[in-house]
Amino acid sequence: MPTLKFKGKQHIYAHHLTVLYRPLEPDETGSCNPTNTPATKDGNTTTT
């Protein structure tokens, strides 16, 4: 199987280890789909 070889490959490969983990939290104020909006039968939300 062919592989790519380039300078700094190991640094880029291990980059995910340096990124801080933070769980995603929903923000209802900036949501495009608020929880109180009814959904149509095709899954899209309606706006009034």
mmCIF entry with sequence, helices, sheets and N, C-alpha, C, O atoms, coordinates in Angstrom:
data_MODEL
# 
_entry.id   MODEL 
# 
_entity.id                         1 
_entity.type                       polymer 
_entity.pdbx_number_of_molecules   1 
# 
_entity_poly.entity_id                      1 
_entity_poly.type                           'polypeptide(L)' 
_entity_poly.nstd_linkage                   no 
_entity_poly.nstd_monomer                   no 
_entity_poly.pdbx_seq_one_letter_code       MPTLKFKGKQHIYAHHLTVLYRPLEPDETGSCNPTNTPATKDGNTTTT 
_entity_poly.pdbx_seq_one_letter_code_can   MPTLKFKGKQHIYAHHLTVLYRPLEPDETGSCNPTNTPATKDGNTTTT 
_entity_poly.pdbx_strand_id                 A 
# 
loop_
_entity_poly_seq.entity_id 
_entity_poly_seq.num 
_entity_poly_seq.mon_id 
_entity_poly_seq.hetero 
1 1  MET n 
1 2  PRO n 
1 3  THR n 
1 4  LEU n 
1 5  LYS n 
1 6  PHE n 
1 7  LYS n 
1 8  GLY n 
1 9  LYS n 
1 10 GLN n 
1 11 HIS n 
1 12 ILE n 
1 13 TYR n 
1 14 ALA n 
1 15 HIS n 
1 16 HIS n 
1 17 LEU n 
1 18 THR n 
1 19 VAL n 
1 20 LEU n 
1 21 TYR n 
1 22 ARG n 
1 23 PRO n 
1 24 LEU n 
1 25 GLU n 
1 26 PRO n 
1 27 ASP n 
1 28 GLU n 
1 29 THR n 
1 30 GLY n 
1 31 SER n 
1 32 CYS n 
1 33 ASN n 
1 34 PRO n 
1 35 THR n 
1 36 ASN n 
1 37 THR n 
1 38 PRO n 
1 39 ALA n 
1 40 THR n 
1 41 LYS n 
1 42 ASP n 
1 43 GLY n 
1 44 ASN n 
1 45 THR n 
1 46 THR n 
1 47 THR n 
1 48 THR n 
# 
_struct_asym.id          A 
_struct_asym.entity_id   1 
# 
loop_
_struct_conf.conf_type_id 
_struct_conf.id 
_struct_conf.pdbx_PDB_helix_id 
_struct_conf.beg_label_comp_id 
_struct_conf.beg_label_asym_id 
_struct_conf.beg_label_seq_id 
_struct_conf.pdbx_beg_PDB_ins_code 
_struct_conf.end_label_comp_id 
_struct_conf.end_label_asym_id 
_struct_conf.end_label_seq_id 
_struct_conf.pdbx_end_PDB_ins_code 
_struct_conf.beg_auth_comp_id 
_struct_conf.beg_auth_asym_id 
_struct_conf.beg_auth_seq_id 
_struct_conf.end_auth_comp_id 
_struct_conf.end_auth_asym_id 
_struct_conf.end_auth_seq_id 
_struct_conf.pdbx_PDB_helix_class 
_struct_conf.details 
_struct_conf.pdbx_PDB_helix_length 
HELX_P HELX_P1 AA1 LYS A 9  ? TYR A 13 ? LYS A 9  TYR A 13 1 ? 5 
HELX_P HELX_P2 AA2 HIS A 15 ? LEU A 17 ? HIS A 15 LEU A 17 5 ? 3 
HELX_P HELX_P3 AA3 GLU A 28 ? GLY A 30 ? GLU A 28 GLY A 30 5 ? 3 
# 
_struct_conf_type.id          HELX_P 
_struct_conf_type.criteria    ? 
_struct_conf_type.reference   ? 
# 
loop_
_atom_site.group_PDB 
_atom_site.id 
_atom_site.type_symbol 
_atom_site.label_atom_id 
_atom_site.label_alt_id 
_atom_site.label_comp_id 
_atom_site.label_asym_id 
_atom_site.label_entity_id 
_atom_site.label_seq_id 
_atom_site.pdbx_PDB_ins_code 
_atom_site.Cartn_x 
_atom_site.Cartn_y 
_atom_site.Cartn_z 
_atom_site.occupancy 
_atom_site.B_iso_or_equiv 
_atom_site.pdbx_formal_charge 
_atom_site.auth_seq_id 
_atom_site.auth_comp_id 
_atom_site.auth_asym_id 
_atom_site.auth_atom_id 
_atom_site.pdbx_PDB_model_num 
ATOM 1   N N  . MET A 1 1  ? 0.838   -1.171 0.000  1.00 0.00 ? 1  MET A N  1 
ATOM 2   C CA . MET A 1 1  ? 0.000   0.000  0.000  1.00 0.00 ? 1  MET A CA 1 
ATOM 3   C C  . MET A 1 1  ? 0.890   1.243  0.000  1.00 0.00 ? 1  MET A C  1 
ATOM 4   O O  . MET A 1 1  ? 1.798   1.343  0.825  1.00 0.00 ? 1  MET A O  1 
ATOM 5   N N  . PRO A 1 2  ? 0.649   2.186  -0.904 1.00 0.00 ? 2  PRO A N  1 
ATOM 6   C CA . PRO A 1 2  ? 1.472   3.388  -0.942 1.00 0.00 ? 2  PRO A CA 1 
ATOM 7   C C  . PRO A 1 2  ? 1.226   4.290  0.265  1.00 0.00 ? 2  PRO A C  1 
ATOM 8   O O  . PRO A 1 2  ? 0.111   4.354  0.782  1.00 0.00 ? 2  PRO A O  1 
ATOM 9   N N  . THR A 1 3  ? 2.259   4.977  0.705  1.00 0.00 ? 3  THR A N  1 
ATOM 10  C CA . THR A 1 3  ? 2.143   5.906  1.818  1.00 0.00 ? 3  THR A CA 1 
ATOM 11  C C  . THR A 1 3  ? 2.780   7.234  1.440  1.00 0.00 ? 3  THR A C  1 
ATOM 12  O O  . THR A 1 3  ? 3.674   7.284  0.595  1.00 0.00 ? 3  THR A O  1 
ATOM 13  N N  . LEU A 1 4  ? 2.326   8.291  2.059  1.00 0.00 ? 4  LEU A N  1 
ATOM 14  C CA . LEU A 1 4  ? 2.925   9.606  1.857  1.00 0.00 ? 4  LEU A CA 1 
ATOM 15  C C  . LEU A 1 4  ? 4.008   9.830  2.897  1.00 0.00 ? 4  LEU A C  1 
ATOM 16  O O  . LEU A 1 4  ? 3.813   9.546  4.078  1.00 0.00 ? 4  LEU A O  1 
ATOM 17  N N  . LYS A 1 5  ? 5.138   10.336 2.460  1.00 0.00 ? 5  LYS A N  1 
ATOM 18  C CA . LYS A 1 5  ? 6.230   10.668 3.367  1.00 0.00 ? 5  LYS A CA 1 
ATOM 19  C C  . LYS A 1 5  ? 6.564   12.128 3.182  1.00 0.00 ? 5  LYS A C  1 
ATOM 20  O O  . LYS A 1 5  ? 6.840   12.572 2.067  1.00 0.00 ? 5  LYS A O  1 
ATOM 21  N N  . PHE A 1 6  ? 6.540   12.880 4.274  1.00 0.00 ? 6  PHE A N  1 
ATOM 22  C CA . PHE A 1 6  ? 6.895   14.287 4.204  1.00 0.00 ? 6  PHE A CA 1 
ATOM 23  C C  . PHE A 1 6  ? 7.444   14.730 5.549  1.00 0.00 ? 6  PHE A C  1 
ATOM 24  O O  . PHE A 1 6  ? 7.198   14.100 6.578  1.00 0.00 ? 6  PHE A O  1 
ATOM 25  N N  . LYS A 1 7  ? 8.190   15.822 5.523  1.00 0.00 ? 7  LYS A N  1 
ATOM 26  C CA . LYS A 1 7  ? 8.819   16.348 6.717  1.00 0.00 ? 7  LYS A CA 1 
ATOM 27  C C  . LYS A 1 7  ? 7.748   16.832 7.696  1.00 0.00 ? 7  LYS A C  1 
ATOM 28  O O  . LYS A 1 7  ? 6.856   17.583 7.304  1.00 0.00 ? 7  LYS A O  1 
ATOM 29  N N  . GLY A 1 8  ? 7.820   16.422 8.939  1.00 0.00 ? 8  GLY A N  1 
ATOM 30  C CA . GLY A 1 8  ? 6.866   16.835 9.956  1.00 0.00 ? 8  GLY A CA 1 
ATOM 31  C C  . GLY A 1 8  ? 5.615   15.973 10.038 1.00 0.00 ? 8  GLY A C  1 
ATOM 32  O O  . GLY A 1 8  ? 4.664   16.339 10.729 1.00 0.00 ? 8  GLY A O  1 
ATOM 33  N N  . LYS A 1 9  ? 5.594   14.849 9.356  1.00 0.00 ? 9  LYS A N  1 
ATOM 34  C CA . LYS A 1 9  ? 4.405   13.992 9.333  1.00 0.00 ? 9  LYS A CA 1 
ATOM 35  C C  . LYS A 1 9  ? 4.046   13.500 10.733 1.00 0.00 ? 9  LYS A C  1 
ATOM 36  O O  . LYS A 1 9  ? 2.865   13.484 11.081 1.00 0.00 ? 9  LYS A O  1 
ATOM 37  N N  . GLN A 1 10 ? 5.004   13.106 11.531 1.00 0.00 ? 10 GLN A N  1 
ATOM 38  C CA . GLN A 1 10 ? 4.715   12.614 12.876 1.00 0.00 ? 10 GLN A CA 1 
ATOM 39  C C  . GLN A 1 10 ? 4.111   13.707 13.751 1.00 0.00 ? 10 GLN A C  1 
ATOM 40  O O  . GLN A 1 10 ? 3.238   13.433 14.574 1.00 0.00 ? 10 GLN A O  1 
ATOM 41  N N  . HIS A 1 11 ? 4.572   14.946 13.575 1.00 0.00 ? 11 HIS A N  1 
ATOM 42  C CA . HIS A 1 11 ? 4.018   16.059 14.352 1.00 0.00 ? 11 HIS A CA 1 
ATOM 43  C C  . HIS A 1 11 ? 2.542   16.269 13.993 1.00 0.00 ? 11 HIS A C  1 
ATOM 44  O O  . HIS A 1 11 ? 1.707   16.459 14.878 1.00 0.00 ? 11 HIS A O  1 
ATOM 45  N N  . ILE A 1 12 ? 2.232   16.236 12.727 1.00 0.00 ? 12 ILE A N  1 
ATOM 46  C CA . ILE A 1 12 ? 0.849   16.415 12.286 1.00 0.00 ? 12 ILE A CA 1 
ATOM 47  C C  . ILE A 1 12 ? -0.006  15.220 12.713 1.00 0.00 ? 12 ILE A C  1 
ATOM 48  O O  . ILE A 1 12 ? -1.153  15.397 13.123 1.00 0.00 ? 12 ILE A O  1 
ATOM 49  N N  . TYR A 1 13 ? 0.533   14.032 12.622 1.00 0.00 ? 13 TYR A N  1 
ATOM 50  C CA . TYR A 1 13 ? -0.202  12.823 12.999 1.00 0.00 ? 13 TYR A CA 1 
ATOM 51  C C  . TYR A 1 13 ? -0.569  12.840 14.483 1.00 0.00 ? 13 TYR A C  1 
ATOM 52  O O  . TYR A 1 13 ? -1.637  12.356 14.856 1.00 0.00 ? 13 TYR A O  1 
ATOM 53  N N  . ALA A 1 14 ? 0.306   13.391 15.339 1.00 0.00 ? 14 ALA A N  1 
ATOM 54  C CA . ALA A 1 14 ? 0.078   13.413 16.776 1.00 0.00 ? 14 ALA A CA 1 
ATOM 55  C C  . ALA A 1 14 ? -0.574  14.711 17.247 1.00 0.00 ? 14 ALA A C  1 
ATOM 56  O O  . ALA A 1 14 ? -0.708  14.918 18.453 1.00 0.00 ? 14 ALA A O  1 
ATOM 57  N N  . HIS A 1 15 ? -0.982  15.585 16.336 1.00 0.00 ? 15 HIS A N  1 
ATOM 58  C CA . HIS A 1 15 ? -1.554  16.881 16.707 1.00 0.00 ? 15 HIS A CA 1 
ATOM 59  C C  . HIS A 1 15 ? -2.818  16.734 17.552 1.00 0.00 ? 15 HIS A C  1 
ATOM 60  O O  . HIS A 1 15 ? -3.055  17.543 18.449 1.00 0.00 ? 15 HIS A O  1 
ATOM 61  N N  . HIS A 1 16 ? -3.630  15.715 17.280 1.00 0.00 ? 16 HIS A N  1 
ATOM 62  C CA . HIS A 1 16 ? -4.871  15.542 18.043 1.00 0.00 ? 16 HIS A CA 1 
ATOM 63  C C  . HIS A 1 16 ? -4.616  15.305 19.527 1.00 0.00 ? 16 HIS A C  1 
ATOM 64  O O  . HIS A 1 16 ? -5.519  15.502 20.339 1.00 0.00 ? 16 HIS A O  1 
ATOM 65  N N  . LEU A 1 17 ? -3.444  14.900 19.889 1.00 0.00 ? 17 LEU A N  1 
ATOM 66  C CA . LEU A 1 17 ? -3.130  14.674 21.295 1.00 0.00 ? 17 LEU A CA 1 
ATOM 67  C C  . LEU A 1 17 ? -2.927  15.988 22.047 1.00 0.00 ? 17 LEU A C  1 
ATOM 68  O O  . LEU A 1 17 ? -3.062  16.020 23.270 1.00 0.00 ? 17 LEU A O  1 
ATOM 69  N N  . THR A 1 18 ? -2.606  17.073 21.336 1.00 0.00 ? 18 THR A N  1 
ATOM 70  C CA . THR A 1 18 ? -2.363  18.349 21.982 1.00 0.00 ? 18 THR A CA 1 
ATOM 71  C C  . THR A 1 18 ? -3.614  19.225 22.067 1.00 0.00 ? 18 THR A C  1 
ATOM 72  O O  . THR A 1 18 ? -3.627  20.213 22.801 1.00 0.00 ? 18 THR A O  1 
ATOM 73  N N  . VAL A 1 19 ? -4.661  18.871 21.322 1.00 0.00 ? 19 VAL A N  1 
ATOM 74  C CA . VAL A 1 19 ? -5.884  19.663 21.331 1.00 0.00 ? 19 VAL A CA 1 
ATOM 75  C C  . VAL A 1 19 ? -6.687  19.323 22.581 1.00 0.00 ? 19 VAL A C  1 
ATOM 76  O O  . VAL A 1 19 ? -6.931  18.153 22.873 1.00 0.00 ? 19 VAL A O  1 
ATOM 77  N N  . LEU A 1 20 ? -7.094  20.352 23.313 1.00 0.00 ? 20 LEU A N  1 
ATOM 78  C CA . LEU A 1 20 ? -7.852  20.128 24.540 1.00 0.00 ? 20 LEU A CA 1 
ATOM 79  C C  . LEU A 1 20 ? -9.248  19.595 24.232 1.00 0.00 ? 20 LEU A C  1 
ATOM 80  O O  . LEU A 1 20 ? -9.902  20.041 23.289 1.00 0.00 ? 20 LEU A O  1 
ATOM 81  N N  . TYR A 1 21 ? -9.690  18.642 25.034 1.00 0.00 ? 21 TYR A N  1 
ATOM 82  C CA . TYR A 1 21 ? -11.021 18.059 24.876 1.00 0.00 ? 21 TYR A CA 1 
ATOM 83  C C  . TYR A 1 21 ? -12.020 18.887 25.658 1.00 0.00 ? 21 TYR A C  1 
ATOM 84  O O  . TYR A 1 21 ? -11.794 19.219 26.821 1.00 0.00 ? 21 TYR A O  1 
ATOM 85  N N  . ARG A 1 22 ? -13.110 19.214 25.019 1.00 0.00 ? 22 ARG A N  1 
ATOM 86  C CA . ARG A 1 22 ? -14.179 19.935 25.695 1.00 0.00 ? 22 ARG A CA 1 
ATOM 87  C C  . ARG A 1 22 ? -15.499 19.437 25.119 1.00 0.00 ? 22 ARG A C  1 
ATOM 88  O O  . ARG A 1 22 ? -15.697 19.496 23.905 1.00 0.00 ? 22 ARG A O  1 
ATOM 89  N N  . PRO A 1 23 ? -16.406 18.950 25.962 1.00 0.00 ? 23 PRO A N  1 
ATOM 90  C CA . PRO A 1 23 ? -17.665 18.432 25.431 1.00 0.00 ? 23 PRO A CA 1 
ATOM 91  C C  . PRO A 1 23 ? -18.529 19.551 24.849 1.00 0.00 ? 23 PRO A C  1 
ATOM 92  O O  . PRO A 1 23 ? -18.505 20.686 25.326 1.00 0.00 ? 23 PRO A O  1 
ATOM 93  N N  . LEU A 1 24 ? -19.287 19.212 23.816 1.00 0.00 ? 24 LEU A N  1 
ATOM 94  C CA . LEU A 1 24 ? -20.188 20.179 23.206 1.00 0.00 ? 24 LEU A CA 1 
ATOM 95  C C  . LEU A 1 24 ? -21.428 20.334 24.058 1.00 0.00 ? 24 LEU A C  1 
ATOM 96  O O  . LEU A 1 24 ? -21.993 19.351 24.539 1.00 0.00 ? 24 LEU A O  1 
ATOM 97  N N  . GLU A 1 25 ? -21.848 21.571 24.241 1.00 0.00 ? 25 GLU A N  1 
ATOM 98  C CA . GLU A 1 25 ? -23.046 21.850 25.017 1.00 0.00 ? 25 GLU A CA 1 
ATOM 99  C C  . GLU A 1 25 ? -24.013 22.635 24.140 1.00 0.00 ? 25 GLU A C  1 
ATOM 100 O O  . GLU A 1 25 ? -23.616 23.629 23.532 1.00 0.00 ? 25 GLU A O  1 
ATOM 101 N N  . PRO A 1 26 ? -25.273 22.213 24.060 1.00 0.00 ? 26 PRO A N  1 
ATOM 102 C CA . PRO A 1 26 ? -26.231 22.940 23.221 1.00 0.00 ? 26 PRO A CA 1 
ATOM 103 C C  . PRO A 1 26 ? -26.514 24.331 23.767 1.00 0.00 ? 26 PRO A C  1 
ATOM 104 O O  . PRO A 1 26 ? -26.593 24.529 24.979 1.00 0.00 ? 26 PRO A O  1 
ATOM 105 N N  . ASP A 1 27 ? -26.664 25.288 22.865 1.00 0.00 ? 27 ASP A N  1 
ATOM 106 C CA . ASP A 1 27 ? -26.973 26.667 23.223 1.00 0.00 ? 27 ASP A CA 1 
ATOM 107 C C  . ASP A 1 27 ? -28.296 27.025 22.550 1.00 0.00 ? 27 ASP A C  1 
ATOM 108 O O  . ASP A 1 27 ? -28.334 27.289 21.348 1.00 0.00 ? 27 ASP A O  1 
ATOM 109 N N  . GLU A 1 28 ? -29.359 27.031 23.314 1.00 0.00 ? 28 GLU A N  1 
ATOM 110 C CA . GLU A 1 28 ? -30.683 27.277 22.755 1.00 0.00 ? 28 GLU A CA 1 
ATOM 111 C C  . GLU A 1 28 ? -30.829 28.684 22.187 1.00 0.00 ? 28 GLU A C  1 
ATOM 112 O O  . GLU A 1 28 ? -31.655 28.901 21.300 1.00 0.00 ? 28 GLU A O  1 
ATOM 113 N N  . THR A 1 29 ? -30.044 29.648 22.676 1.00 0.00 ? 29 THR A N  1 
ATOM 114 C CA . THR A 1 29 ? -30.175 31.014 22.175 1.00 0.00 ? 29 THR A CA 1 
ATOM 115 C C  . THR A 1 29 ? -29.636 31.143 20.756 1.00 0.00 ? 29 THR A C  1 
ATOM 116 O O  . THR A 1 29 ? -30.091 32.008 20.007 1.00 0.00 ? 29 THR A O  1 
ATOM 117 N N  . GLY A 1 30 ? -28.703 30.327 20.379 1.00 0.00 ? 30 GLY A N  1 
ATOM 118 C CA . GLY A 1 30 ? -28.131 30.393 19.041 1.00 0.00 ? 30 GLY A CA 1 
ATOM 119 C C  . GLY A 1 30 ? -28.545 29.242 18.160 1.00 0.00 ? 30 GLY A C  1 
ATOM 120 O O  . GLY A 1 30 ? -27.955 29.027 17.102 1.00 0.00 ? 30 GLY A O  1 
ATOM 121 N N  . SER A 1 31 ? -29.551 28.496 18.578 1.00 0.00 ? 31 SER A N  1 
ATOM 122 C CA . SER A 1 31 ? -29.965 27.312 17.851 1.00 0.00 ? 31 SER A CA 1 
ATOM 123 C C  . SER A 1 31 ? -30.830 27.667 16.649 1.00 0.00 ? 31 SER A C  1 
ATOM 124 O O  . SER A 1 31 ? -31.644 28.589 16.712 1.00 0.00 ? 31 SER A O  1 
ATOM 125 N N  . CYS A 1 32 ? -30.651 26.938 15.563 1.00 0.00 ? 32 CYS A N  1 
ATOM 126 C CA . CYS A 1 32 ? -31.510 27.089 14.383 1.00 0.00 ? 32 CYS A CA 1 
ATOM 127 C C  . CYS A 1 32 ? -32.754 26.232 14.518 1.00 0.00 ? 32 CYS A C  1 
ATOM 128 O O  . CYS A 1 32 ? -33.696 26.381 13.740 1.00 0.00 ? 32 CYS A O  1 
ATOM 129 N N  . ASN A 1 33 ? -32.771 25.348 15.481 1.00 0.00 ? 33 ASN A N  1 
ATOM 130 C CA . ASN A 1 33 ? -33.888 24.445 15.692 1.00 0.00 ? 33 ASN A CA 1 
ATOM 131 C C  . ASN A 1 33 ? -34.234 24.420 17.181 1.00 0.00 ? 33 ASN A C  1 
ATOM 132 O O  . ASN A 1 33 ? -33.866 23.478 17.882 1.00 0.00 ? 33 ASN A O  1 
ATOM 133 N N  . PRO A 1 34 ? -34.940 25.449 17.674 1.00 0.00 ? 34 PRO A N  1 
ATOM 134 C CA . PRO A 1 34 ? -35.298 25.470 19.090 1.00 0.00 ? 34 PRO A CA 1 
ATOM 135 C C  . PRO A 1 34 ? -36.177 24.270 19.456 1.00 0.00 ? 34 PRO A C  1 
ATOM 136 O O  . PRO A 1 34 ? -36.896 23.733 18.613 1.00 0.00 ? 34 PRO A O  1 
ATOM 137 N N  . THR A 1 35 ? -36.106 23.864 20.713 1.00 0.00 ? 35 THR A N  1 
ATOM 138 C CA . THR A 1 35 ? -36.852 22.677 21.139 1.00 0.00 ? 35 THR A CA 1 
ATOM 139 C C  . THR A 1 35 ? -38.352 22.899 21.149 1.00 0.00 ? 35 THR A C  1 
ATOM 140 O O  . THR A 1 35 ? -39.103 21.925 21.095 1.00 0.00 ? 35 THR A O  1 
ATOM 141 N N  . ASN A 1 36 ? -38.823 24.136 21.216 1.00 0.00 ? 36 ASN A N  1 
ATOM 142 C CA . ASN A 1 36 ? -40.259 24.361 21.250 1.00 0.00 ? 36 ASN A CA 1 
ATOM 143 C C  . ASN A 1 36 ? -40.869 24.550 19.859 1.00 0.00 ? 36 ASN A C  1 
ATOM 144 O O  . ASN A 1 36 ? -42.059 24.847 19.747 1.00 0.00 ? 36 ASN A O  1 
ATOM 145 N N  . THR A 1 37 ? -40.075 24.383 18.801 1.00 0.00 ? 37 THR A N  1 
ATOM 146 C CA . THR A 1 37 ? -40.593 24.502 17.445 1.00 0.00 ? 37 THR A CA 1 
ATOM 147 C C  . THR A 1 37 ? -41.116 23.143 16.987 1.00 0.00 ? 37 THR A C  1 
ATOM 148 O O  . THR A 1 37 ? -40.382 22.157 17.046 1.00 0.00 ? 37 THR A O  1 
ATOM 149 N N  . PRO A 1 38 ? -42.373 23.066 16.530 1.00 0.00 ? 38 PRO A N  1 
ATOM 150 C CA . PRO A 1 38 ? -42.901 21.782 16.067 1.00 0.00 ? 38 PRO A CA 1 
ATOM 151 C C  . PRO A 1 38 ? -42.270 21.373 14.740 1.00 0.00 ? 38 PRO A C  1 
ATOM 152 O O  . PRO A 1 38 ? -41.976 22.219 13.895 1.00 0.00 ? 38 PRO A O  1 
ATOM 153 N N  . ALA A 1 39 ? -42.069 20.095 14.570 1.00 0.00 ? 39 ALA A N  1 
ATOM 154 C CA . ALA A 1 39 ? -41.491 19.579 13.335 1.00 0.00 ? 39 ALA A CA 1 
ATOM 155 C C  . ALA A 1 39 ? -42.605 19.085 12.422 1.00 0.00 ? 39 ALA A C  1 
ATOM 156 O O  . ALA A 1 39 ? -43.631 18.594 12.893 1.00 0.00 ? 39 ALA A O  1 
ATOM 157 N N  . THR A 1 40 ? -42.402 19.216 11.121 1.00 0.00 ? 40 THR A N  1 
ATOM 158 C CA . THR A 1 40 ? -43.363 18.708 10.159 1.00 0.00 ? 40 THR A CA 1 
ATOM 159 C C  . THR A 1 40 ? -43.126 17.227 9.959  1.00 0.00 ? 40 THR A C  1 
ATOM 160 O O  . THR A 1 40 ? -42.185 16.663 10.517 1.00 0.00 ? 40 THR A O  1 
ATOM 161 N N  . LYS A 1 41 ? -43.980 16.587 9.160  1.00 0.00 ? 41 LYS A N  1 
ATOM 162 C CA . LYS A 1 41 ? -43.837 15.136 9.000  1.00 0.00 ? 41 LYS A CA 1 
ATOM 163 C C  . LYS A 1 41 ? -42.565 14.740 8.263  1.00 0.00 ? 41 LYS A C  1 
ATOM 164 O O  . LYS A 1 41 ? -42.129 13.594 8.377  1.00 0.00 ? 41 LYS A O  1 
ATOM 165 N N  . ASP A 1 42 ? -41.951 15.667 7.501  1.00 0.00 ? 42 ASP A N  1 
ATOM 166 C CA . ASP A 1 42 ? -40.709 15.338 6.827  1.00 0.00 ? 42 ASP A CA 1 
ATOM 167 C C  . ASP A 1 42 ? -39.474 15.660 7.673  1.00 0.00 ? 42 ASP A C  1 
ATOM 168 O O  . ASP A 1 42 ? -38.349 15.486 7.205  1.00 0.00 ? 42 ASP A O  1 
ATOM 169 N N  . GLY A 1 43 ? -39.669 16.128 8.916  1.00 0.00 ? 43 GLY A N  1 
ATOM 170 C CA . GLY A 1 43 ? -38.566 16.367 9.825  1.00 0.00 ? 43 GLY A CA 1 
ATOM 171 C C  . GLY A 1 43 ? -38.091 17.800 9.855  1.00 0.00 ? 43 GLY A C  1 
ATOM 172 O O  . GLY A 1 43 ? -37.286 18.162 10.714 1.00 0.00 ? 43 GLY A O  1 
ATOM 173 N N  . ASN A 1 44 ? -38.575 18.639 8.926  1.00 0.00 ? 44 ASN A N  1 
ATOM 174 C CA . ASN A 1 44 ? -38.178 20.045 8.926  1.00 0.00 ? 44 ASN A CA 1 
ATOM 175 C C  . ASN A 1 44 ? -39.041 20.814 9.921  1.00 0.00 ? 44 ASN A C  1 
ATOM 176 O O  . ASN A 1 44 ? -40.168 20.421 10.225 1.00 0.00 ? 44 ASN A O  1 
ATOM 177 N N  . THR A 1 45 ? -38.495 21.904 10.414 1.00 0.00 ? 45 THR A N  1 
ATOM 178 C CA . THR A 1 45 ? -39.248 22.717 11.357 1.00 0.00 ? 45 THR A CA 1 
ATOM 179 C C  . THR A 1 45 ? -39.980 23.824 10.632 1.00 0.00 ? 45 THR A C  1 
ATOM 180 O O  . THR A 1 45 ? -39.572 24.255 9.553  1.00 0.00 ? 45 THR A O  1 
ATOM 181 N N  . THR A 1 46 ? -41.049 24.275 11.227 1.00 0.00 ? 46 THR A N  1 
ATOM 182 C CA . THR A 1 46 ? -41.830 25.372 10.642 1.00 0.00 ? 46 THR A CA 1 
ATOM 183 C C  . THR A 1 46 ? -41.525 26.646 11.391 1.00 0.00 ? 46 THR A C  1 
ATOM 184 O O  . THR A 1 46 ? -41.235 26.618 12.587 1.00 0.00 ? 46 THR A O  1 
ATOM 185 N N  . THR A 1 47 ? -41.588 27.768 10.692 1.00 0.00 ? 47 THR A N  1 
ATOM 186 C CA . THR A 1 47 ? -41.396 29.062 11.338 1.00 0.00 ? 47 THR A CA 1 
ATOM 187 C C  . THR A 1 47 ? -42.657 29.891 11.157 1.00 0.00 ? 47 THR A C  1 
ATOM 188 O O  . THR A 1 47 ? -43.349 29.768 10.146 1.00 0.00 ? 47 THR A O  1 
ATOM 189 N N  . THR A 1 48 ? -42.951 30.728 12.129 1.00 0.00 ? 48 THR A N  1 
ATOM 190 C CA . THR A 1 48 ? -44.145 31.563 12.037 1.00 0.00 ? 48 THR A CA 1 
ATOM 191 C C  . THR A 1 48 ? -43.766 33.015 12.031 1.00 0.00 ? 48 THR A C  1 
ATOM 192 O O  . THR A 1 48 ? -44.638 33.881 11.959 1.00 0.00 ? 48 THR A O  1 
# 
